[in-house]
Amino acid sequence: MTIIKINAITVPADNGDELARRFAARAGAVDDAPGFEGFELLQPTDDRTTWLVITRWADEESFQAWSTSPAFAHGHRSEAPQDGKPAARPVGVSSELWSYAVAGGSAS
């Protein structure tokens, strides 16, 4: 049974582009994880400041295996200082992980 994990990240309005840039820089990094089925980064189109990171997994075990893997830790570490510049700060001010199962829908 497919499960959906949604990371709701609150991002100040002026940091949205940086969040999108960081995700684009890691595009495909999770694609080969066992049980991974898909990813979307959703940008708000109104005055909200919460971005949604939606991932689909074959099962909870697959998600848990990835979230405790070295690849996950690497992708979620703070960026190291480069060229004498200080380390990049986190873009989001808070986040919350939501879990869902598909209860209905239609094929596209």
N, C-alpha and C positions, 0 to 999 in steps of 0.2 A: 504494500500500500504506500503510495507516494505521500510524503509529508512535506510541508512547506514551513520554512523558517524565515521569519521577517525580522531584520534588524532595523528598528526605527531609530534613526540618528537625528538628533536635533542639531542643526547647523546654523550659526548666524548667517543672515542673508548675504553678507559679503564674503563668506567662505565656501559657498556652494560650488563655484567653479573649481576651487582647489580640491574639494572632495571628488568631483567628477574626474579631475586630472589624475588623482591618485588611484582611483579605480581603473581608469583606462591604462595606466602604467602597469597594472597587474592583470590585465585582461587575459583570460585563459588559464590562470595559475591554478584554479581548482578543477578545471575540466577533466583531468585524468583521475581524480579521486574516486575510489570505488563507491558506487551508489549515487554519484552526483548526476542529476538530471537537467539542471538549468539554473540560470542566474539572470536577474534584471536589477538595474539600479533605477529607481523611480525618483524623478525630480518634481517637487511640488509646482503646480502651475497657478497657484493662488498665493495668498499672503502667508501661508504656513511655512514653517522653517524645518519641518521634519521630512527627511529623505528616507525612502524605504529601500533596503537591500533585500531582495527576495531570492531565496534559493530553494530548489526542489531536490529532494533526496528520495531514494528508493525506500528507505526506512530510517528509524531513529538511530539504529546502530551505525549506519553509514555516516550520518551527521556527527555522531559522538566521536567516531574514529577520526574523522577529519578535524574536528574542533580540538582534539588533543594531540594532533600530529605536529611534527616539526615544520611542515609546510604552512600550517595555520599560524604557528608562532612566528615564523618568518614574515608572513604577510601582515601581521598585526603588531609588529614591533615598531617602536619609534624610529624615525629615520635618523641615521647617524650624521654628525656634523660633516660638512664637505667644503673643501676649499676655504677653510677658515671661517665659514659661516656657522652659526649655531644650529643645533639640531632642529628639525621641523617640529612644530608643536602639533598636537592633535587638532583636527579640523572641527570635530563635533564637540559639543559641550555636554552631551549626555546621550545614552543609547539604551534601548530596551529590546530584549529578544522575545518575539512572539512565536508560538508554534501552532500550526493548523494542519488539519487533514482535509482533503477535498471532499465536500459533501454533495456536490452537484455541479453541473455546468454543461457545456456543449463543445463539440469538436469544431475547430475553425477550418 
